[in-house]
């Protein structure tokens, strides 16, 4: 299949490298994105004339320059940080500028003014001004130091990034996922090869400078369509650095609700309540409304009457023993949220060498403990720096990370190969994270579509509560090694060479085989109830057994007596043993041609090696998802770019051009849409081998040219306008390019296409910045992103249905437009920021989503298809804010006491709901809006000086106001707290009980309404407190529809139900013999207390994220 491609890999690599080297020395430029530039003038104080030949030096670096005939100087390749600079010339005073701040990829202007020297050695020191408006920034860029964020109640870099304008939890930048963002640490990309997701975990204590760019990416940023995050870690050039943060949130429930084993709990009460469990939920003890709050159970008497075999030997009490044994798992959260963040570095004598090592350990417990009770992550990052001389530097870099936890997918082929994160989502409708130890799925940027907390309550779904092994376990390890060499040729020219290697390993499989000799956590043979042994036998050594169920994984499939929860079979389907590696080489060169032009250009190449083996396995029930993928590929990606930064009379324009190159380096099969080679009859081998006899040709090599323009127009010294435009390309994920998903019978279920074009994004941005009162920076900007050629799947089916598969095609498009506002203040006793984002995203597909060989079937599909309709969700504006107060030195013992409030708001999500039973009305979309969401966290900290060290003690308070929100997904009404498959129509009962605003239905004719809404101010998310008794409200159209006595719900408590007549607006109650008007006071009480709301049945996971307090300690040398 691969022909000579694999055997000729060395030849191919050699020719690629030769071409790259030639290109480099012809183009001769590329920017190093971990440094900045200093420029300015030196003038005579008395005359204002330029001073020629003045030496400008940056203390402690060896960097300097001499002024030219215009009195100008330029110093390139300056590491970000704060410096002291001096200008010296014979006969003049030495001018000194203190605290000069240099930022990543920006120009700092320092103009020296000096006078004739009166006393030898005389120097004049001036504190450098820091302009709030950076004139050469023509995009949305945030630059902060590690110190700037140390008092914000966050535990990760991702937490802080996700609070910026245009950024959502998970570091989603302007609608682009994390795998569309460039994440660079010390000049080395941490991008993963499997799906482009970068490794983002890094110790906060190691961060020296952080740059977040959400718009106006330069030509040097390759293989990214979203944003760019650039981190420079500390450089212990002249002193030892030791910084440690320990943060701990004690183990506690992540819910306001009681335990799932509470006597009134949904999955507990029907089976354990002696007042009704013999005869069941409909046996006469509960009225109709009580029954609707719990799963239906026929009762132990009926259960025993229907038993056979060994089951007949058990009494009711023994069946309860079996039930309790199957539900013995400790469902409480016993792990703490913990993080250890530490950095150590120091110079190695006078050799010019120094090193920095950082370590980050993070533990995030799962809402429902599993075989692994927590997600865990351990990351080590180290670099060794060596100044070969004053102009040459060498840096070696290694970053190693290990993540362990439960697999994302319990059922199907692994689409997300990383472990699930712990904790709970931030927003009530999913996504984000409430606990600052988390940015929900921050490391993978994954929406929590199937998380441990949002499971459907069917017989298999609820097994996640009671068992340990519903999900497979997942280990993900990544290691990045690299080195960079930088040579500063002179003050105006430098170049950089970098090499890095990134290797990833993925391991997913079942945790533990359930055997008679393999007890669960805390179990022993002596713990097994006699009833369980009666039922299942004692099991045997190395034999599958249900004795210890639901611990472990087994091919034996059955359900728990009574509750019906799965206790064996088709669990932990995910399988993965894939390995991905990449080798990356880049050359960067920058030169200041003259006072107007700085030219940058360069090249990079990435060589990938995919060894993919993954799938799903189910030995009990055959599903199409029970398939596998196995393939090996070695694609190559490369890029060139050139930029000219023009600075003329205050206006700064950067004109750039980049070229992206992609070679799949493989042959691909030339098959017809309905080729019989795709059927189960052609099972053959897995992966590439199954098509070994099918004609193939080289997959297409792609080359694209992408222009970029960035322009900044200073209006005054305190304001500017900016504009940018750019076209960006990104490599397709390996899955979309090379996958061959072979289902259980041998047929192809899904296939990629390496010749699909690279997805494309064209973006525009315009903005305005204004400094206010020399303390505040206001930024207002608008943007538009047009993305196309994105992958989607099209379903193909032959006339006999033997060929049925999905093919990846570039038919998806989207556009995102938004408005952002930021206001920040980073000085004084009170400082902080406010960010507001209004963003709208539209997406759709070109062409049909299905293609049938049968023309009649295709015509019928095209007549009713909607998958080509454009999706237009309603905007969800959001905001974040942080206010920090620093007690001044004059306050004595309270000096440097810091109090921080950190919070956010997001408009409630819109969704479509027009009545129970999944009703639809043509043309009605997104008519209902959930409640808005607001959160507030806090940090209180105090710094102490102890023996020359700084000790900071702090406390973080999450959900400071202890606000309660209902957590549910409106697109999954049978999951989370709602139980639709078991126990009735829980979702519909809740929605129809709300008194929603009239405007939700203003576009719907009354004759189209599928139920009668009582007009009020309720929105989905409005709730009844647990201590408020439920008073159902039944709605009838007219008084004539009030039920007769024999039509009333059975067993209702007299007077506990209100009836509302829709046409008259009157309220009625049944007094036991007749209907009468309900008292207005009673109706008001019911309405004010929200007693009429039929709450979700699973109270224990309805309200999440109660107030928590974590204690932390930071020690810095």
N, C-alpha and C positions, 0 to 999 in steps of 0.2 A: 504493500500500500504506500509506504513512505518512499518507495523507489530508492534513489541514492541520497535523499536529503539527510538522513541521519548519519550515514557513513561519511558524507561530505561536510559534516558540521564544522570541522576544523578549517577546511578550505574556505567555507562560507564566512566564518568568523574572521579569518585572516584578511580576506578581501574587504569585508565590512570595515575592519579597523584601518586598513590602508586608505580606503576612501574617506573615512572619518578624519584621519590625520591630515590628508591633503586638504580636505575642506576647511579644517581648522586653520591651517596656516595661510590659506587663501583669504578666508573671511577674517581671521585674526582677532575676533572679539567675542566675549560673552560675559555678562555681569555676574559677579558673586553676590548672592542675595543675603549675606550675613554681615554686611558692613555698610557704612555710610560714608559721606563725603563732607569735608569742611572747606569752605571757600570764604574769601573776604578781601579786604583791602587794608593797607597800612598807610596812614596819612599824617601830615604835619599838623599839629594842633593849631598853630598860629596862622599858617597860610592856607591850609586845606589841600596842599599839593601832595601828590602821590610820592611815597618814599620808595625808591628803587633799591633792590638788593637787600631789603630787610629780611632777617631770618625769622620764620614763624615756626615754633616748636610745640609739640604736644608732650607734656611732661610724662615720663614713665613709659614711653612707647618707642622712642627712637625715630618717630615720624616727624617730618618737617618739610618746609619748602621755602624758597626765596621769592620775593615779590618781583614781578616783571616790570616792564617799562611803564605800565599803567598803575603800578602799585598793587596789583592783584596777585593772589596766590591760590593754589588749589592743593589739597591733600586728600588723596583717595585711599580706599581700603582701610578706613578707621573702624575698629570694632565698636559696636554700640556701647554706650555707657556715659559716665560723667567724667570730665577731664579738666585739668588746668592747662591753659595755653599761654604762651608768651611770644611777644614780638621784640626782636633785638636788632639795633643798628647803631653803629659807632657814632657817638656824639649825642645820642638821644636817650631819654629814659626808657627803661625796659617796661613795656606795657604788658600787664598780666590780666587775663580774663579767667575768673574762677567759675567752676561748676558749669562748664560748657557741655551740653547734652547732645550726643550723637545718636541718631536713630537708624534702624535698619533701612537701607536702600533710600535714604533721604539726605538732602543737603542741609547742613547747618552753616549759617552765615555768621562769621565773627569778624567785625570790622574794628581794627585797632586805631586809636588816635593817641599820638605821643608828642611830647615836647622836648625841647633842647635840655640835655642833661646838665643840671647845676651841681650835683654832687656825684662823684664816681660811684657807680653801682646802684644808683637810685632807681627804684621801681615804683610803678603806680598800679595798684590792684583794683580791679573793677569786677563786681559780680555780674556774670554774663546774663543778658536778657534772654528769656525763653519765649519766643513769639508763640502765641496760642494758635495762630493761623499759619500753617506751614505752606509757603508759597508754591513749592514744587510738588505738592500732592494733588493729583488730578483724578482722584477717585475716593472711595470711602475706605479710609485706613485708620485703624486705631493702634497707637503705639503706647505700651505701658511697660513699666519695669516690674520685676518681681515684688519689690517693696510696695508698689502701688496697690496690689491686690491682697496683701497679707492680712488685712483687717476686714475683708469682705467674707461673709460666712459661706465660703465654698471650700471644698476639699480637693478639687481637681481643676486643671487648666480648662477642661471641657465645660465645667460648670460656669466659669467666668465667661468664656467665649459665647456660650448659649444665652447670655443676658444682653448681648449687644444688639443694636438695631439691625433688623433684617435677619437675625439668627434665631432659630428655634431650638428647643431641647434636642440633643443628639447632634449638635453642631450642624444643623441643616441651614445652609446659607442661601437665602432667597429662593427657596424651593428646591435647591440642589442637595442631594444626599451627600453624606460624608465621603463616599467613594468618588465623588466628582470634585473633591477639594484637595489641593496640594497641601500636605502637612510635612513641614521640613524642620529638622532639628540639627542645629550646627551645620547647616548647609547640605545635609544628607536627607533625601526623601525617605519617609517611612512607609510609603505606599506598598500594600500587599499585592501579590500577583494574581491571586485567584479571582477577586472581583473588584480590585482597586481600593479596597478599604484600608486605610493607613492604620498603623499602630500608634495610638494617641496617648497611651499612658506614659506619664513622665512626672517625676517628683517636682512638686511646687517649689521645694527648697532649692532646686538646681537652676530655676529660671532666672536669668539675668534680664533679658529683654523679650517681649512678646509683641508680635505684629499680627494684626488681624485685618485682612483685606477682603472686603465683600464685593467690591466693584472696581472696575478699571484695571484688571490684571495686565501686567506687562507681557511682552513677547517672550521673556525668559521663562515664564511659567508654562511648562508643557504638560500635556496629558491631564488637563483639568478644565472643567467648564463651570465650576461653582465659585470657589473662592480660594484664598491662600492663607495659610497659617504658618508663620515663621517664628521659630523659637531659637534664641541663642542662650546657651547655658553659661554659667559663671566661669571666669578665668582667674584662678588663684595665682596671679602673677607675682605678687610680692608678699603674700601672707597666707597663713593657714585659714581654711574655711571649714567650719563644722556647723551644720544647721539640722535640727531634728524637730519634727512635729509628730506628736502622738495624739490621736483623736479617738474617742470611744463613746458610742451610744449604747447603753446597756440593753440587753435583750428585752424586748417588749412586743406586745401585739401591734401589728400595723393597721389595726382596725378599731373603730369605736365600738364595734359589736362584741357580743359574748362569744364564747368558744363554740365550735361546731359540735361539741358534745354537751352543750348546755341542755337542760331538761326541756326547753322549748325550741331547740334548734330544729331546723327543717329536716335534716337527714337523721334525726335522733328520736324525736318525740313519738312518731307513729309506731315505732317498734319497741319502745321501752316504757311507755306510759301505761302502767297497769290498769288505769281507769278505762282504757279502750283498746289496748293492743291485742286482746283475745278475739274481739269481734271485728276489728278493723276500723278504718276511717269512716266508712259508711254504715257502721253497725248500729247507729242510733245515739251514740254519745256526743257527736259533733253535728252542729248545724251546717247548712250548705256553705256558708261563708268561711267557717272554720276549716272545712274540708278543702276549700280552694287554696288555703295557705300551706298545705302540706302535700307530699306525694301520696297517691292512693295506695292503701295497703289493705289486703283482704282480711288480715288478722292471723294470729298464730293458729287458731282453731282450724280455719280453712286451709292454711298451709299444711298442717299435719294430716288433714283429711285427704289431701292429694298426694301424699308421699308414697314411695315404693322402695323396696330393697332396704338397705341399711337405714334410710331416712325414717322408716316406721319405728325404729327402736328408740327415737329421741322424744322426750317430753318437752312441754313448753319451756320449762326452766332450762333444759339442756339446749334447746334451740336458741334461747337468749345467751347462753354461754358461747355458742358458736358465733352468734352475731357480735357479741362483745370481743371475741378473739379476733374476728376479722376486722374489727374497728379499734384494735388495741394501740395503733400507732399514736405516738404523742404528736398531736397536731399543733402544739404551741411553738412559737418561735423561741428557741433557746440560744441562738447565736447572737452576738452583738454586731452592730455596724462598727467596724474597726478600720483604722488606717494608720500605717507607720510610714512616714515620709522623711527621708534623711539624705544629706549630702555631705561629703567630705572631700577636701582637696587641699593641695599645698604645693609650693615650689620645691624642686629637688636640688637644694643647694644653689650654687651659682652656675649651674650647667645650662640654664635657659630652658630647662624642662620643668613641667608641672603636670599634675594630673587632677582629675575630678571624677569622683565615683558617687552615684546617687542610687537610692533604692526606694521602691514604692511597693508597699503591701496593702492590699485592699480586700476587705471581706464584706459581702453584701448578702444577708440571709434571704432565703426564699419565703414568700408569704405562706406557702404550704411546704414544710420540709420534705425533702425527697431523699433518694439514696445519698445524695450530697445535699446537706442542709443549707449550703451557702454557695454563691458564686465567689470564687477566689482568684486573685490576680497578684502575681509577683513580677516586678519589672526591675531590671538592673541596667543602668546606663553608665558608661565610663568613657572618658576620653583622655588621651595623653597628648600634650602640646609641647612642641620643641622649636625654639627659635634657633635656626641654624646660624643665622647672623641677623643683622639689623633689618634685612629686607626679605629674608626667606623664612617661612614658617611651615611646619609639618604638624598635622593633627591626625591621630589614629582614633577610631571611634568604634564602640560596640554597644549594642542595645539588645537585651535579651528579655523576653516576656513570656510568661506562662499563665494561661487562663484555664480554669477548671470549673465545671458546672454541669447542668443538665442540657440536653440537646434542645434546639428550638422547635423542631418538628417531631411530633409523636407519631404521626400517621404515614406521611408520604416520604418521597425522595427528599433528602436534605436540600432545601433551598437556601437555608442560612446555616453555614457550617460552623458557627461560633457558639459558645455556651450562652445560655440565657443569663441576663443580668438579674440581680436580686432586687429586693425592694418592691416598690409600688409605683405606678405611673403618677406623674404630676397632674396632668389635666384629667378631669372626670371622665372624658370620653377617650382616654388613652394617650400615651406618648408623654415624654418628659419624665421628670422625677421629682418627687416631693422632698426626698432626703438629699441633702447636699453631698452625701457620699456618692450619689448616683447622678449620672445624666443618663436617663433610661436608654439603654442600648447605645451609649455614647461611643463605645469603642467600635461598634459595628454600624451605627446609624440605622438600626432596624426598627421599624414600627412594631409594637408588641401585638401582632395580630393573633398569635396563639401563645399566650403566656400562662404561667402556672395560675394566675389569678383570674383568668377570664374564660375558664373552661365551661363548656356546655355540661349540664347536669344529667346527661343520659347515663345509661348503665356503664359506659366506658369512660365518659368524660369525668364523672365524679370520682373515678378511681384515683385521680390525682390527689384527692383529699385524703383518702384512707390507705393508699398504698405508697410504696417507696419507689417503684420501678416502672411507672407509666412511661416515662421518658428514658431514652438511652442516656448514658453519661458521655460528656464531650470534653476532650482536652485539645487545646489549641496552643501551639508553641511557635514563636517567631524569633528569629535571630538576625540582626542586621550588623554587618561589619563593614567598615569603610575607612578611607584615609583621604585627606586632602592636602595638597601642596600649594602654597601661595607664595608668589615671588613679586615683590614690589620693585619694579624696574626703576622707577623714579617717582617723584611726588605726583606725577600725572598719569602714570601707567602701572598696571599690575595685571597678573594673570593667575588663574587658579585651575588646578587639575584635580579631579575627584574620581574615586573608584569606590563602589560599594556593592555588597552582595547581601541579598535578602533571602532567607530560607524559611519556609513555613511547613509545619506538619499538622495534620488534622487526624484525630482519632475519635471515632464515635462508635459505640456498641453497647449492648446490654450490660448492666452492672454486675449481677450475680445470678448464676443459675440456681433455681429453686430446687433443692434436693432434700431428701429426708435427713441428710446429715449436715445440712447447711442452714442453721437457724438465722433468724433476722436479728436486728440490733436489740440487745438486751434479752433475747430469747434463750431458753434452754429447754431440753427435752422435758424437764420436770414441770415446765410452765404450761405445757399443752393440756387443755381441758380434756377430760375423759370423753366428753361428747364429741370433740373433734376427732379423736382417735376412732371412736365408733363409726363416725361418718366417713372418714378417709383412710383409715388404717394408719399404721405408724410410719409408713414410708420405709425406704431402704437406703443404704449407703450407695451413692452415685445413681440413685433412681429419682425420677421426677416425682414430686409429691406436693399435694395441696395442704399438707399439715401445717406448714409455716406461712401459708398464704395470708395476706397478699404480699409478703416479702418475696423478692426475687423475681426472676423471669423464667417462664416455662412455656412449653408448647401445649400444656393442658389448659383448656379453656372452659371456664364455667363462671356462674354468677353467684354472688353471696345470697344465701337463703334470706328471705324477707325483703331486705333492701334492694336486692337485684344488682348491686354494683359488681362490675367485673373484678374477679380475683385471679384471673389467669388468662393467658393467651393473647395473641396479637398486641403485645406491648413492646415498647422500646424497639420500634422498627428501624430507626436510623442506623446506617452503617457507613463508615468513612475511614479510609486509610490512604488519604491523598497526600502528596508532597508537591510543593511548588517552590521554585527558586528563581531568582533573577539576578543578573549581573548588570550593573549600571556604571557607565563611564561618561564623564563630562569634562569639557575644557572651557574655561571662562577667561575672557580678556576684556579689560576696560581701559580706555584712554581718554584724557581730556585734550582734545585737539587744540582748542583755543578757548578764549573766555566765553564763547557762545556755544560751542559744540562739545558734548561728551558722547562718544560713540561706544556702544556695547554690542557685542555679537557673540555667537558661539554655537556649540553643537553638543548633543548628547545621544547616547544609544543605550537601549535596554534589551537584554537578551533573556528570554523567558524559557523555563523548562517545566512543563506540566507532566506529572505522573499521577493521573487521576483514577481512583478506584473508590466508588461510593454508590450507595443505593438504599434500598429498604428491604426488610425481610419480615415475613409473616407466615409462620408455619401452621396457623390455625385456619384463617380465613383468607381466601384468595382475592386479592384486589389488584386492579391494574397498576396501582402504585408500587406493587411489590416487584421492583425492577432493579436494574443496575446500570452503571456506567463505568466504562474502563477505557481510557485512551491516553496517549502520550503525544504531546505536541511541543514544538520549539519555535514559536514566533519571535519576530524581531520588530522593535519599534525604535525610531530615531527622530531627531529633530534638529533643525538649524534656525537661527534667528539673527536679526540685526536690528538695532535701535539707534536713533540719533536723538539725544536730548538737547533741545535748543533753548537757551536762556537769553532773552533779549528784552531789555528795558522792562523787566518785571514779569513779562509774559513767559511762560515756560510751556513748551510743547514737546511731546515725545512721539516720534513717528517710528513705527516698527513693522516688521514683516517676519513671519515665522513660517517654516515649512515642516509639516508633519509627514512622517513616512511610516508605513506599516506593511510588513510582509508576513503573512500567516505561515510561510515556509512549509507548506504541506500541499498534498493533492486532495481534491475533494470529488466526490462521486457525481457522475453525470446521470442522474436518475430522473425518470418521469414523475409527475405529481402522484400518480397512482401505481407506481412500479410494484410488481409482485415481490421484488427483493425486500420490501418493507414488511411483508407479512410474516406470520408465525411459521408458515411453511418453509421460510428461509432462515430458520433459527440460527444455525451455525454457531459461530463463536460470539463472545461478547465484544462490543466496541468495534474498533477498526477492522478486526478480522472478519466480521460477518459480511463485509462488502469486498472481500479480497478479489472476487472474480468480476466485479463491476467496473466498467470503464471509468477512469478518473482523469482529471486535468488539474494543472496548477491553480490553486486559489489565487484570486486577484491581489496584486500588490497595489497599495494605495499611496498616493502623494497628493497632499493638499497645501495650498498657499493661503495664509490667513493674515490679513492686515489688522493693525491696532493703532489707534490714535488716542492720545491723552493731552488735554490742553487745560492749563490753569491761567486764569485772567485775574491778577490782583487788582482790586478796585481801589482800596486804600491799604495802609499798613495793617489794618485790622479786619479786612474783609477780602473775599475773593469769590469768583465764579469758576466752576470747572465743568468740563465735559469730557466724556470718553466713549469710544466705540471700539469694539473688538469682535473678532471671529475666533472661535475656539473649537478644537477637536479633541476627542478622547477615544482611546482604545476600547473596543467592545470587551465585555467580560469574557473570560474563557468559556463560561457556560453557554453564552449566546453564540459563541463562535464555533465551538468544537463538540458540543454535547451530542451523545448518541444514547438516548434513554431507551433501553431495551426492557420491555415489560415481561411479566412472569411467563407468558406463553412463548416468548421469543420475538414477538412483533415489536417494531419500532414505535414507541409512544411519543417521542419528541426528538427533534434533530435540529442542530444549529446550522450556521452557514458562515464560514470564515471570510467569504467574499462580500458580506454585507458591509456597507460603508461605515466609517467611523461616525458616531453621533456628532452633531454640529450644534453649536449655540452661538447666536449673534446677540450681543448685548449693547445697550446704550445706557448712558447715565448722565444726568445733569444735576449739579448741586451748587449750594451757596453756603459759605462759612462766614461767621461774624464773631469777632471777639467783643465781649461786652464788659465794660468797667475793668478791663485788664485782668479779669479773673474768670469769666465765664466764656465757654466756647459753644456757640450755637451752630448746628449743622442741619440743613434741610436739603434733601435730595430726592430725586425720582429716578426710577430705572425701568427698563423693559428688557426682557430676555426672551428670545425666540429660539426654541430648540426643535430640531427636526432630525429625521433619519434615526430615530430611537427604535430599539427593538420591540416587537410584540409578536405574539404567536398567532398563526393562522391554522385552523383545523382543516385537514384534508381527509375525505372519506370516499372510498371506492364504491362502485355500484353494489357490490356484494358485501360491503362492510369489512372485508378481510384486511383492507388497508385503512387504518385509522390512526392519524398521527398529527402532531403539531409541528410546524416549521417556523423558525425564527425569521422574521422579515422586518425591514426598516420602515414600517408604516406608521409609527407613533410620532405624534408631535405634541408640543405644549408651549404655552407662552405664559410668562409671569411678569406682572407689572406691579409696582408698588411705590409708596411714598414713605420716607423715613425722616424722623426728627430726633435729634439728640441735643441734649444740653448737659454740659459737664463743668465741674469746678474741682481742680485738683490742688488747691492751696488753701491755707487758712485753717482755723479751728473747726469749721464746718465745711465739708467737702462731699462730693458725690456725683451722681449722674442720673439722668432720666432719658430713656429711650422709648420711642413709639414707632410702631411699624403697621402700615396698612398695605396688605398684599393680596392680590387676586391671581389665581392660577387657573388657566383653562387648558384642557387637553382633549385629545381625540385621536382617531385613527383614520388613515386613508384606506380605501378598499374595504372588501368584505372580510369578516372574521372567520368565515367558513367557506370551504370550496367542496362541493359535492360533484362526483362524477356523473351522478344521475341528474339530468337537466331539469326534470320535474321537481325533484327535491330542492335543487338550487334555486329555482324560480320561486318556490314556496318560501324558502328561507329569506330570499331577498325582499319578498313582499312584507315580511313581518320583522325583519332584523332591525335592531336598534344599536348594535355594537359599534356602528360607525357614527353615531350621534356624538356631538361635542359635549363634553362634561364641563359644566360651569358651576362649581361650588360657590357658595356665598362667602365673601371675605370674612376672615376672623381677625380683626385688628388686635394687636397685643402690645403690651408695654412692660417695661421693667424699670426699677428705680433702686438706688442705693444712697443712703444718707449716713455719713459718718461724722461723729463729733469727737474731737480730740481735746481733752482738758489741757489748758495752758500750764506752763511751768509755774505760774504764779499761784496755782492752787495747792502747792505743797505736796502732801502725801498723795493727793489725788491727781497730781500731774501725770500726764500721759495715760490717763484712764480713757479708754475708747469705747464708744457705744455706737453700734451700727444697726440700722434697719434696712432690710433688703427684701424687696417684694416684687410682685408683678400682677398683671391683670390680662385676661383674654376674653374676648367676646364669645358668647356661647355658640356652639356648633349648630348649623342648620342641617335639617334632614327632612325627608319626605314622609309624612304620615297623614292619611286622610280617613283612617278608621280601622277597626279591628280586622283580623284575618288577612293581613297583607293587602288590603284594598288599594286600588290605584284609580286615579282619575287622569285621563289624558291631558297633558299640558301643565299639570300641577307638580312642581318640584321644589324641594327645599322650603316648604311653607312653614315649618315648625322650627323654633330656635330654643336650644337648651339655655339654662341659666348661665350668666356670665360667671367667670371664675376669678377669684382674687386670693392671693396668698401673701403672707408676711413672715419673714424669718428675722432673727436678730443675733448679734454677737456682742458680748461684753468682754473686754480684754484689758489687761494691765501689764505694763512692762516694768521689770525690775532689773537693776544692774547688780550682778552678783560676781564679785571677783573678776571684773573685766569682761564678763559674759552678760548677754542679754537673755533674760528669762521672761517669757510671756505666758501668762495663765489666761485661759479664755473659756467661755461657755457659749455654745451655739444652741439656739432655741428654734426648732423647726415648728411651723404653724403656731406662731406666737399667740394669736388670738383664738386658737383651738376651733377654727371654723370647720363646719361639717358640710361635705358635698357628697351627693350620690355619685358613685362611680359605675358607669355602665357604657356600653357601646350601643348606640342606636342602630348600628348595622349588624348587631349580633343579639337580637332580642331573646335568644334562647341560651345565652351565656352570661357569665358574671353573676350578679345577684338574682337575675330572672331565670325562672325554670319553665320553659315552654313545652319541653317534651314529656316531663313528668310532673303531674300535679295540676294540669290545666293551663290556661292561657294567661300566664302571669304577666307578661308584657302588655297584652291588650287590656287586662284588668287594671293595670296601673295607669296606662294612657287614657282610657275612657273615664277613669275616676277624676282626672284633673279638670279643673275649670280654666280652660285656656282662653287667651284673648281672642276677640272677634277678628282681629287683623290676620290671624293665622288662616282664616277661611274666607277672607274677603274676595278672593278670586274664584270662589267655588259657588255655583248656584245651589240654593237650598235643596232642590230636588236631586242633586247629585251626592249630597252628604250621606254617608253610610251609617252615621249614628248621630245622636243628638248631644251636642256639646253644651254644657252649662257655662255661660260666659263668665270669665273671671280673669285673674292676673297670673294664674299658674303657668309655669313653663316646665318642660321636662327637667327634672332635677329638684323640683319642689317636693317637699317630703313632710310626712307626719312623724312626730317624735314617738319613740318606742313606748313611752309611758302614757300616751294618749290612746284611749280605747277606740277601736275602729267602729265607725258608724257608717255603714254602706248607704249610698244614695242610688236609688233606682230611678231612671228617667223614662217617663212615658209621654207619648205625644199629646194626649188629651185626657181629661178626667174619665172618659169612657174606657180608657185603657188601664185604669187602676184594676189590679187583679182582684178576683173574688177570693173568699177565704180559702177555698180548696186549691186555688192557684198560687197561693203564697208559697215562698220557699219553705221547705220543711224545717221544723225545729228552730225557726227564728225566735230570738228573744223579743217579747212584746215591746214595741216602741223603739227598738234599737236600729230600725231601718227607716230612713226618710225616703219619701217618694216626691219627685219633682215633675210637675206637669209643664212640658216644654212650651205649649202654645200660650198658656196663661201666666207662667212664672210662679204658680202657687206651690206651696209645700204641704204634704200630707203625711200623717202617721196612722198606723193601724193600732187601735187601742185594745185589740183582742176580740172585738165583735163587729167593729165598723170603722170606716174611715173618718178622720177628722182633721181639721187644719192644724198643722204643726205650729207651736208657739214661736213667735219671732225671736225670742230670747234663746230658745234651744237651737233654732236654725243659725243664729248669729254665733253661738258658742261653737257649734260644729264647724262653721266656716272659718272662724278665727283660729281655731285649734288645728285646722286642716285634718280633722278627724275622719273626713270622707275619703281620704286618699288610701287606695288599696296598695300598700307598699310591696316591694319585691319580697319574695318568700325567703330568700337567703339573707337575713339581716346581717349575718356575721361578715359578709363581704360587700355590703352596700355602702358603708361609710368608712373611708380609708384615711390614713395619715393623721392620726391624733397628734397632739402636741408631744414633742420629745425634746429632751435636753441631753446634749453631749458635752463632755468635759475634755479639754485639750491642754496640752503643754508644748511650748516651743522654746528650745534652747539654742542660742546662736553664739558662736565665737567669731 
